[in-house]
Amino acid sequence: MPGVTKDEIINVIIRRKGMKRSEISRRIKEIAAREGVSEHAAAVILAEELGVPLEGGEELMHIRDLVPGMSKVNVVAGVLRKYPPREYRKKDGSRGLVANVIIYDSTGKARLVLWDSQVRKYYDALQPGDVIKIIDPWVREGRNGVELHTNFRTRIIKNPEDPRVKEIPPLSEVRSYNYSRMRIGELHGGEKFVEIRGTIAKVYRINVYDACPQCRRKVDYDPAADVWRCPEHGEVTPIKVTILDFGVDDGSGYIRATMFGDDAAEVVGLTPDELAEELKELVSSGLTIRDATRKLAEEKAYTILGREIVLRGNVVDDKFLGLIIKVSSWDEPDYEREIEMVRSSLLKNIAEFERELSGEE
């Protein structure tokens, strides 16, 4: 860091953390060897890992504070979910890797996007429930809010020494964060932040579209220039995004569900590229794209029929299709949690009944 020498950084760490100089020097040498950087740069990295500010105090930001376009930020978050890495084609024709990780803190959730070397460096080490510190990502606008995109400067630290760590809620609490469990029969349309549990009873279609890697909106191909264009981000190298339309029954009612992206691909069990190839073959055989998406659902998604699932999202009342839940996240049922929810409901009903009896007397 310009203007701050290695010795000055060591002195700051000693004052802030009470560590021995020999221990600090040893860790600096380890980081320098591991990262292939100078000892001065390693000292800066160590200070960041220890949560020691070097320039007049560090602003402790949270996910809700992030705004697209920000840089040189850092956040501490828990790992909620991670999706399998997938290949994409770069502008020069070579193939790269991208992987998405859903993170959270006490203020909200965001998508952490790992690119290329960062996938190989961090993906396997990150597991749901881990607490991490993300240093110097790019903050971008995504389909469902801000996203943190890694770059060659980004570092991810597991179990950091940072005061924000104690604010991270347990994973079990966050999986249903801000969502209210409802029965399908209770829904009328317009409900937001709803959680339902049911069985997949029907799969309508599986589709795949070419999307902007930054905002995940659909992109168009310009044959004259031989490029793909996003309305917001201009010329891009697209990625494939899956759409899954299916129906869920919970005994009290039936609702249609729409799921996008990694969630949809994970439920189906096939990558977007694999699904795109299947669709291409079906269309080549003479089917329309609409019929191909239905045929693909019949051939590839029959295995998920009868599967129990927990869905979270917002409910709309479509003029033609009826009630639809637009899924923002999903999980396998946690039966310990389900039992506890039933137990809590029973205790609540018993308490209300006893109050009514007391009132009558």
Phi, psi and chi 1 to 4 in degrees:
 res  aa     phi    psi   chi1   chi2   chi3   chi4
   1 MET       -  125.6  178.0  165.3  -62.0      -
   2 PRO   -55.9  135.9  -22.0   32.2      -      -
   3 GLY    86.7   -7.6      -      -      -      -
   4 VAL  -125.7  118.6 -176.4      -      -      -
   5 THR   -80.0  167.2   67.2      -      -      -
   6 LYS   -60.5  -43.8 -175.2 -175.1   78.6  170.4
   7 ASP   -62.9  -38.0  -74.0  -20.7      -      -
   8 GLU   -65.2  -39.7  -72.6  172.0  -24.2      -
   9 ILE   -63.2  -42.7  -64.9  171.8      -      -
  10 ILE   -60.5  -41.9  -69.2  173.3      -      -
  11 ASN   -64.0  -39.1  -69.8  -25.5      -      -
  12 VAL   -63.3  -42.7  172.0      -      -      -
  13 ILE   -63.9  -41.1  -66.7  173.3      -      -
  14 ILE   -60.5  -46.5  -69.2  171.6      -      -
  15 ARG   -64.4  -41.5  -72.1 -161.7  -55.1  -88.0
  16 ARG   -79.0  -37.2  -66.9  -87.8 -175.2  159.0
  17 LYS  -112.6  -13.9  -66.7  -64.5 -179.3  178.7
  18 GLY    70.8   20.2      -      -      -      -
  19 MET   -78.8  156.5  -64.2  171.3   61.3      -
  20 LYS   -76.5  145.9  -67.6 -178.6  178.0  179.6
  21 ARG   -58.9  -39.2 -174.0  176.5  -65.6  -87.3
  22 SER   -63.6  -38.8   58.7      -      -      -
  23 GLU   -66.2  -42.8  171.4   66.0   10.0      -
  24 ILE   -62.1  -45.3  -62.4  170.2      -      -
  25 SER   -61.7  -40.9  -63.3      -      -      -
  26 ARG   -61.8  -44.9 -178.5 -174.5   65.3   79.4
  27 ARG   -68.2  -34.6  -68.6 -178.3   64.3  172.7
  28 ILE   -61.8  -43.4  -72.6  173.4      -      -
  29 LYS   -64.2  -39.5  -69.1 -178.4 -174.7  -62.1
  30 GLU   -63.0  -44.0  -71.0  177.6   -6.7      -
  31 ILE   -66.0  -41.4  -67.5  170.1      -      -
  32 ALA   -60.0  -42.2      -      -      -      -
  33 ALA   -69.6  -40.6      -      -      -      -
  34 ARG   -68.5  -42.0 -177.2 -173.8   74.6 -149.2
  35 GLU   -94.7  -10.6  -58.5  -70.6  -19.1      -
  36 GLY    68.3   38.9      -      -      -      -
  37 VAL  -122.9  172.4  -62.8      -      -      -
  38 SER   -70.2  164.6   68.3      -      -      -
  39 GLU   -67.8  -29.0  -70.3 -163.8    1.5      -
  40 HIS   -63.9  -47.6  176.8  -95.2      -      -
  41 ALA   -64.1  -37.6      -      -      -      -
  42 ALA   -63.9  -36.0      -      -      -      -
  43 ALA   -64.2  -39.4      -      -      -      -
  44 VAL   -63.0  -44.5  174.8      -      -      -
  45 ILE   -61.6  -43.2  -67.2  172.6      -      -
  46 LEU   -60.8  -43.4  177.2   60.0      -      -
  47 ALA   -59.3  -41.4      -      -      -      -
  48 GLU   -64.9  -42.2  -69.3  173.8  -21.4      -
  49 GLU   -62.1  -34.8  -69.4 -177.9   -6.2      -
  50 LEU   -86.9   -3.7  -64.0  173.9      -      -
  51 GLY    72.2   30.7      -      -      -      -
  52 VAL  -100.3  113.1  174.3      -      -      -
  53 PRO   -71.6  143.4   26.9  -33.1      -      -
  54 LEU  -110.7  -10.0  -61.3  177.5      -      -
  55 GLU  -131.3   81.0  -71.9 -173.3  -20.8      -
  56 GLY    62.6   30.1      -      -      -      -
  57 GLY    94.9  138.8      -      -      -      -
  58 GLU  -103.9  130.7 -179.7 -178.6   49.8      -
  59 GLU   -76.4  122.2 -176.9 -179.4   -0.4      -
  60 LEU   -86.3   95.9  -57.5 -176.6      -      -
  61 MET   -88.0  156.5  -60.2 -169.9   71.5      -
  62 HIS  -123.9  171.6  -63.5   79.7      -      -
  63 ILE   -58.5  -39.5  -71.6  174.8      -      -
  64 ARG   -66.9  -17.2   70.2 -180.0  174.2 -164.6
  65 ASP   -83.3  -12.4  -58.3  -39.4      -      -
  66 LEU   -77.1  139.2  -59.7  176.3      -      -
  67 VAL  -130.4  136.0  176.5      -      -      -
  68 PRO   -52.0  136.2  -28.1   35.8      -      -
  69 GLY   102.2  -15.1      -      -      -      -
  70 MET   -66.7  150.9  -80.2 -176.7  168.4      -
  71 SER  -141.8  171.2   61.6      -      -      -
  72 LYS    54.1   38.5  -61.0 -173.0 -177.6  -59.3
  73 VAL  -106.7  167.2  -59.3      -      -      -
  74 ASN  -145.9  144.1   73.1   74.9      -      -
  75 VAL  -134.3  152.9  -64.2      -      -      -
  76 VAL  -109.1  130.6  170.9      -      -      -
  77 ALA  -149.5  162.5      -      -      -      -
  78 GLY   -95.6  152.5      -      -      -      -
  79 VAL   -88.9  118.7  175.9      -      -      -
  80 LEU   -91.6  -43.8  178.8   62.2      -      -
  81 ARG  -160.5  150.5 -167.9 -173.9 -162.4   98.3
  82 LYS  -134.9  147.9   67.5  175.6 -170.7  175.3
  83 TYR  -112.5  152.3  -61.3   99.2      -      -
  84 PRO   -59.1  142.2  -22.2   33.1      -      -
  85 PRO   -63.5  153.2  -17.9   30.1      -      -
  86 ARG  -140.1  156.2   64.1  175.0 -175.1  -92.2
  87 GLU   -83.4  152.6  -72.7 -170.5  -20.4      -
  88 TYR  -142.0  159.4   70.9   97.5      -      -
  89 ARG   -98.2  127.1 -170.7  173.0  -65.8  -81.1
  90 LYS   -81.1  169.8  -60.9 -178.7 -179.3 -178.8
  91 LYS   -61.7  -29.5  -67.9  179.6 -178.7  179.2
  92 ASP   -84.8    4.2   62.3    4.8      -      -
  93 GLY    93.4  -14.1      -      -      -      -
  94 SER   -76.8  167.1   63.4      -      -      -
  95 ARG  -105.4  140.7  -70.4 -168.5  170.5  -86.5
  96 GLY  -122.6  178.2      -      -      -      -
  97 LEU  -120.1  141.8  -85.8  179.6      -      -
  98 VAL  -139.6  141.9   61.3      -      -      -
  99 ALA  -142.1  142.7      -      -      -      -
 100 ASN  -109.9  136.7  -67.8  -44.8      -      -
 101 VAL  -128.7  130.0  178.1      -      -      -
 102 ILE   -91.7  126.1  -54.2  -57.9      -      -
 103 ILE  -119.0  164.0   60.2  171.8      -      -
 104 TYR  -152.1  157.1   70.4   92.0      -      -
 105 ASP  -138.9 -164.2   66.5    8.9      -      -
 106 SER   -71.6   -8.7   60.3      -      -      -
 107 THR  -110.3   -8.8   69.1      -      -      -
 108 GLY   159.1 -167.7      -      -      -      -
 109 LYS  -125.4  160.0  -59.9  176.1 -173.3  175.9
 110 ALA  -156.3  165.4      -      -      -      -
 111 ARG  -101.0  128.2 -174.5 -178.2  -62.8  -92.5
 112 LEU  -101.3  120.4  170.3   63.9      -      -
 113 VAL  -107.4  118.0 -175.1      -      -      -
 114 LEU   -95.7  133.0  -55.1  175.7      -      -
 115 TRP  -118.0  133.9  -67.6   96.7      -      -
 116 ASP    49.4 -113.5  -59.0  -44.1      -      -
 117 SER   -60.7  -28.1   62.8      -      -      -
 118 GLN   -70.7  -28.9  -55.1  -76.2   32.6      -
 119 VAL   -62.7  -50.0  176.4      -      -      -
 120 ARG   -65.3  -31.1  -68.3 -178.3  -76.8  -88.7
 121 LYS   -79.8  -38.0 -173.2  172.8 -176.8  179.0
 122 TYR  -117.9  -26.7  -64.6  117.4      -      -
 123 TYR   -56.5  -52.7  179.8   82.1      -      -
 124 ASP   -63.8  -27.7  -71.4  -20.5      -      -
 125 ALA   -78.7  -18.6      -      -      -      -
 126 LEU   -92.1  129.1  -59.5 -178.7      -      -
 127 GLN  -132.3  148.9  -60.7  -61.0  -30.2      -
 128 PRO   -52.1  133.0  -27.8   35.9      -      -
 129 GLY   100.6  -18.4      -      -      -      -
 130 ASP   -67.1  148.2  -73.4  -14.5      -      -
 131 VAL  -107.1  128.6  176.7      -      -      -
 132 ILE  -132.8  158.3   59.1  175.5      -      -
 133 LYS  -116.0  127.3 -174.9  172.2 -175.3  176.1
 134 ILE  -109.3  118.2  -53.3  149.5      -      -
 135 ILE  -111.5  125.0  -60.6  169.3      -      -
 136 ASP    62.1   52.6 -155.5    4.5      -      -
 137 PRO   -88.9  171.1   34.8  -34.3      -      -
 138 TRP   -87.6  136.7  -69.2  -36.6      -      -
 139 VAL  -101.0  120.1 -177.7      -      -      -
 140 ARG  -127.1  161.9  -64.0  178.2  177.4  174.9
 141 GLU   -82.1  129.0 -178.2   68.2   39.5      -
 142 GLY  -114.8 -176.9      -      -      -      -
 143 ARG   -64.4  -35.0 -174.3 -177.6 -176.0   90.6
 144 ASN  -120.2   31.7  -63.7  -53.2      -      -
 145 GLY   122.8 -164.9      -      -      -      -
 146 VAL   -71.9  151.7  -64.5      -      -      -
 147 GLU  -129.1  148.7  -63.2  179.5  -14.6      -
 148 LEU  -107.1  115.4  -75.3   73.2      -      -
 149 HIS  -104.9  128.0  -71.7 -114.5      -      -
 150 THR   -75.3  155.6   61.5      -      -      -
 151 ASN  -143.7 -174.8   57.4   78.3      -      -
 152 PHE   -64.5  -18.4   68.8   94.7      -      -
 153 ARG   -90.5  -15.6  -65.5 -173.1  -57.4  -88.9
 154 THR   -69.0  138.8  -55.3      -      -      -
 155 ARG  -128.0  143.5  -70.6 -177.0  -63.4  -77.2
 156 ILE  -122.3  124.5  -61.5  174.3      -      -
 157 ILE  -115.7  125.8  -56.5  164.5      -      -
 158 LYS   -84.6  143.2  -71.7 -179.1   64.5  172.8
 159 ASN    50.1   56.0  -57.1  -44.0      -      -
 160 PRO   -71.5  157.7   30.8  -37.6      -      -
 161 GLU   -89.7   95.4  -63.3 -173.9   39.3      -
 162 ASP  -151.2  138.0 -170.5  -70.9      -      -
 163 PRO   -62.2  -20.6   18.9  -31.2      -      -
 164 ARG   -74.3  -14.8  -72.0  167.5  -68.4 -176.7
 165 VAL   -58.0  -41.8  169.5      -      -      -
 166 LYS   -68.3  -12.8   64.2  179.4 -178.8  -64.7
 167 GLU   -86.9  -13.1  -58.1  173.2    5.4      -
 168 ILE   -73.4  119.7  -55.8  -60.8      -      -
 169 PRO   -68.5  156.1  -15.1   29.1      -      -
 170 PRO   -61.3  150.1  -20.0   31.0      -      -
 171 LEU   -57.6  -39.1 -174.7   62.4      -      -
 172 SER   -61.8  -31.5   57.9      -      -      -
 173 GLU   -76.4  -35.4  -68.1 -178.5   10.5      -
 174 VAL   -79.3  -24.6  176.7      -      -      -
 175 ARG   -59.4  -27.3  -79.2 -168.7  165.1  139.1
 176 SER  -116.1   23.6   56.6      -      -      -
 177 TYR   -51.8  119.2 -156.5   43.6      -      -
 178 ASN    67.2   10.5  -66.6  -26.9      -      -
 179 TYR  -107.5  142.3  -71.5   87.3      -      -
 180 SER  -107.1  126.7  -59.8      -      -      -
 181 ARG   -71.3  129.6  172.0   66.2   65.9   87.0
 182 MET  -136.9  155.2  -65.1 -175.2   70.1      -
 183 ARG   -83.9  148.2  -58.9  -82.1  -75.2  169.7
 184 ILE   -60.2  -36.8  -66.5  173.6      -      -
 185 GLY   -64.5  -15.9      -      -      -      -
 186 GLU   -88.6  -10.1  -59.7  170.1  -19.0      -
 187 LEU   -82.7  143.4  -58.4  173.8      -      -
 188 HIS  -126.2  -11.3  -57.8  -73.6      -      -
 189 GLY   106.7  137.1      -      -      -      -
 190 GLY    98.2  -10.2      -      -      -      -
 191 GLU   -69.5  139.7  -68.0   89.8   -7.1      -
 192 LYS  -119.1  152.3  -64.6 -172.4 -179.5  -62.2
 193 PHE    54.1   53.9  -56.1  107.9      -      -
 194 VAL  -102.9  143.7  170.2      -      -      -
 195 GLU  -120.1  131.3  178.4 -176.3   83.3      -
 196 ILE  -128.7  153.4   62.7  171.5      -      -
 197 ARG  -124.6  127.3  171.7 -171.0  164.6 -163.0
 198 GLY  -161.0 -170.1      -      -      -      -
 199 THR  -114.0  135.0  -59.2      -      -      -
 200 ILE   -68.6  114.8  -61.8  176.2      -      -
 201 ALA  -104.9  -19.4      -      -      -      -
 202 LYS  -158.6  144.8 -174.5  176.5  179.8   64.8
 203 VAL  -119.2  118.8 -178.9      -      -      -
 204 TYR   -84.3  -49.1  -66.2   99.1      -      -
 205 ARG  -161.7  156.1   66.1  169.8 -175.4  141.4
 206 ILE  -127.6  126.1  -57.8  172.1      -      -
 207 ASN  -130.3  162.0 -158.4   -2.7      -      -
 208 VAL  -136.9  136.0  178.0      -      -      -
 209 TYR  -131.3  160.1   68.0   92.1      -      -
 210 ASP   -83.9  128.0  -67.2  -66.8      -      -
 211 ALA  -129.5  156.1      -      -      -      -
 212 CYS   -68.2  131.2  171.1      -      -      -
 213 PRO   -66.9  -17.0   24.1  -33.1      -      -
 214 GLN   -90.1  -50.4  -64.0 -174.1   41.3      -
 215 CYS  -107.6   -9.9   64.4      -      -      -
 216 ARG    63.9   19.4  -72.2  173.2  177.9   75.4
 217 ARG   -84.3  157.6  -65.5 -178.2  177.0   87.6
 218 LYS   -64.0  139.4 -172.4  175.1 -179.5 -179.5
 219 VAL  -114.5  157.3  -64.4      -      -      -
 220 ASP  -112.3  146.3  -64.4  -45.3      -      -
 221 TYR   -91.2  130.7  178.5   64.7      -      -
 222 ASP  -103.5  100.2 -179.5   -6.5      -      -
 223 PRO   -66.3  -28.6   22.9  -32.4      -      -
 224 ALA   -64.8  -40.3      -      -      -      -
 225 ALA   -99.9   -6.4      -      -      -      -
 226 ASP    57.0   47.4 -170.9   27.4      -      -
 227 VAL  -139.3  160.1  -63.0      -      -      -
 228 TRP  -100.3  139.6  -66.5   86.1      -      -
 229 ARG  -126.3  133.2  -62.3 -169.3 -172.8  -81.0
 230 CYS   -99.6  135.8  168.8      -      -      -
 231 PRO   -56.0  -28.6  -23.6   32.8      -      -
 232 GLU   -99.4  -38.7 -178.2  176.9   -8.4      -
 233 HIS  -109.6    6.2  -62.0  102.2      -      -
 234 GLY    71.9 -143.8      -      -      -      -
 235 GLU   -67.4  125.8 -177.2 -179.5  -23.7      -
 236 VAL  -138.6  164.7  -62.7      -      -      -
 237 THR   -99.7  111.5  -59.3      -      -      -
 238 PRO   -72.9  158.6   28.5  -35.1      -      -
 239 ILE  -117.6  160.8   59.0  173.0      -      -
 240 LYS   -89.0  136.0  -58.0  -69.4 -174.8 -176.5
 241 VAL  -126.2  132.9  172.4      -      -      -
 242 THR   -90.9  143.3  -56.0      -      -      -
 243 ILE  -121.0  130.7  -53.3  173.2      -      -
 244 LEU  -125.1  123.0  174.9   64.3      -      -
 245 ASP  -111.9  124.1  -76.5  -21.3      -      -
 246 PHE  -149.7  172.0   59.5  104.2      -      -
 247 GLY  -119.6  145.0      -      -      -      -
 248 VAL  -126.7  137.7  174.8      -      -      -
 249 ASP  -123.4  135.6 -168.1  -55.0      -      -
 250 ASP  -122.1   14.0   71.8  -10.0      -      -
 251 GLY    94.1  -28.4      -      -      -      -
 252 SER   -98.2  -15.2   72.8      -      -      -
 253 GLY   176.0  179.8      -      -      -      -
 254 TYR  -130.3  140.8  177.4   88.4      -      -
 255 ILE  -142.9  146.5 -169.3  169.3      -      -
 256 ARG   -86.4  145.6 -170.6  160.0  173.5  155.4
 257 ALA  -128.4  142.4      -      -      -      -
 258 THR  -122.8  128.4  -59.1      -      -      -
 259 MET  -130.6  139.9 -172.7 -178.3  -72.0      -
 260 PHE  -119.5  159.9  -70.9   85.5      -      -
 261 GLY    69.1 -143.5      -      -      -      -
 262 ASP   -61.2  -36.0  -66.2  -45.3      -      -
 263 ASP   -59.5  -47.1  -75.3  -39.9      -      -
 264 ALA   -62.9  -45.7      -      -      -      -
 265 ALA   -62.0  -38.2      -      -      -      -
 266 GLU   -67.6  -40.2 -170.8  175.9   25.5      -
 267 VAL   -65.0  -43.9  169.8      -      -      -
 268 VAL   -68.3  -36.5  174.7      -      -      -
 269 GLY    90.8   14.7      -      -      -      -
 270 LEU  -132.0  148.2  -66.7  170.2      -      -
 271 THR   -73.2  158.0   68.2      -      -      -
 272 PRO   -57.4  -38.0  -25.4   34.5      -      -
 273 ASP   -65.1  -40.5  -72.3  -30.2      -      -
 274 GLU   -63.9  -43.0  -69.3  170.6  -26.1      -
 275 LEU   -65.8  -38.8  -67.7  168.9      -      -
 276 ALA   -61.9  -40.0      -      -      -      -
 277 GLU   -65.4  -40.7  -78.0  -61.1  -45.2      -
 278 GLU   -62.5  -43.5  -63.7  -77.9   -8.7      -
 279 LEU   -62.1  -42.6  -84.0  175.6      -      -
 280 LYS   -59.1  -42.7 -175.3  177.9  177.9  179.8
 281 GLU   -66.0  -40.1  -70.2 -178.6   11.9      -
 282 LEU   -65.6  -40.8  -69.9  171.2      -      -
 283 VAL   -67.3  -38.0  171.6      -      -      -
 284 SER   -64.0  -26.2  -62.2      -      -      -
 285 SER   -78.3   -6.2   70.8      -      -      -
 286 GLY   115.7   -2.0      -      -      -      -
 287 LEU   -79.2  150.3  -65.7  178.8      -      -
 288 THR   -71.4  162.1   64.5      -      -      -
 289 ILE   -61.9  -35.1 -174.2   63.7      -      -
 290 ARG   -64.8  -46.7 -177.4  174.5 -178.8  178.1
 291 ASP   -67.9  -33.2  -71.2  -20.9      -      -
 292 ALA   -65.1  -39.2      -      -      -      -
 293 THR   -66.3  -33.4   61.5      -      -      -
 294 ARG   -73.7  -41.2  -67.3  173.5  175.0  173.5
 295 LYS   -63.4  -39.4 -175.6   70.7  172.2  176.1
 296 LEU   -61.8  -39.6 -175.0   61.5      -      -
 297 ALA   -62.8  -41.0      -      -      -      -
 298 GLU   -65.0  -40.5  -67.7  174.6    8.3      -
 299 GLU   -84.2  -31.7  -66.1 -177.7  -11.3      -
 300 LYS  -112.5  -15.3  -61.4  -61.6  178.3 -179.1
 301 ALA  -114.2    5.8      -      -      -      -
 302 TYR   -64.4  -23.9   65.8   90.3      -      -
 303 THR   -69.5  -19.0   56.2      -      -      -
 304 ILE   -92.0   -5.3   68.5  173.2      -      -
 305 LEU   -64.1  134.4  -67.3  173.3      -      -
 306 GLY    86.9   -1.1      -      -      -      -
 307 ARG   -78.7  132.8  178.5  177.3 -179.9  177.4
 308 GLU   -83.1  140.2 -161.7  169.2   15.9      -
 309 ILE  -151.0  149.8 -166.7  168.5      -      -
 310 VAL  -109.4  123.3  175.3      -      -      -
 311 LEU  -115.0  144.7  -57.1  176.3      -      -
 312 ARG  -130.1  138.5  -56.7 -178.3 -171.3   95.1
 313 GLY   167.9 -159.4      -      -      -      -
 314 ASN  -113.1  147.8  -61.4  -28.5      -      -
 315 VAL  -107.1  133.3  179.4      -      -      -
 316 VAL  -124.6  155.4  -62.2      -      -      -
 317 ASP  -107.6  100.8 -171.2    1.2      -      -
 318 ASP   -80.3  137.5 -174.7  -89.5      -      -
 319 LYS   -58.4  -34.8 -178.8  177.9  179.6 -179.4
 320 PHE  -104.6  -32.7  -59.5  102.5      -      -
 321 LEU  -102.5   -9.5  -58.8  176.0      -      -
 322 GLY    84.1 -150.9      -      -      -      -
 323 LEU   -71.3  135.5  -68.2 -178.6      -      -
 324 ILE  -135.3  133.3  -60.2  175.1      -      -
 325 ILE  -100.3  121.8 -179.4  168.0      -      -
 326 LYS   -89.0  107.8  -65.2 -171.5  174.0 -178.4
 327 VAL   -78.5  129.1  179.6      -      -      -
 328 SER  -102.2  -24.9   58.3      -      -      -
 329 SER  -161.8  164.2   65.7      -      -      -
 330 TRP  -149.2  164.4   72.3  -81.2      -      -
 331 ASP  -152.5  159.4  -89.2  -49.7      -      -
 332 GLU   -69.9  149.3  -56.3  -76.3   -3.6      -
 333 PRO   -61.5  136.1  -22.9   33.7      -      -
 334 ASP   -99.0  102.2  178.4  -17.1      -      -
 335 TYR   -69.7  -27.6  -68.2  106.6      -      -
 336 GLU   -63.6  -41.9  -70.5 -174.1    2.4      -
 337 ARG   -65.9  -39.7  176.2  176.2  174.8 -111.5
 338 GLU   -62.1  -42.6  -62.5  -64.2  -31.2      -
 339 ILE   -63.6  -41.9  -69.0  169.6      -      -
 340 GLU   -64.8  -37.6 -178.0   57.2   33.5      -
 341 MET   -64.6  -41.8  -70.6  174.4   68.7      -
 342 VAL   -64.9  -43.3  171.7      -      -      -
 343 ARG   -60.7  -46.1  178.6  177.2  174.5  -84.0
 344 SER   -62.4  -39.8  -63.1      -      -      -
 345 SER   -65.0  -41.3  178.2      -      -      -
 346 LEU   -64.5  -44.3  -74.6  173.3      -      -
 347 LEU   -62.2  -38.2  -69.1  174.5      -      -
 348 LYS   -64.3  -43.3 -179.2 -179.6  177.4 -178.7
 349 ASN   -65.6  -39.5  -70.1  -23.1      -      -
 350 ILE   -63.4  -43.4  -69.5  170.1      -      -
 351 ALA   -62.9  -40.9      -      -      -      -
 352 GLU   -64.8  -41.0  -69.9  178.4   -5.7      -
 353 PHE   -63.4  -41.4  179.6   68.1      -      -
 354 GLU   -66.2  -36.3  -71.2  176.1  -16.3      -
 355 ARG   -65.5  -39.1  -78.1 -162.9  -62.3  -89.7
 356 GLU   -64.2  -40.9  -71.2  177.4    2.2      -
 357 LEU   -62.5  -42.4  -73.1  177.5      -      -
 358 SER   -63.1  -38.0  -62.2      -      -      -
 359 GLY   -66.3  -37.5      -      -      -      -
 360 GLU   -67.4  -35.2  -71.3  176.7   -3.7      -
 361 GLU   -72.5      -  -65.1  174.3   -0.3      -
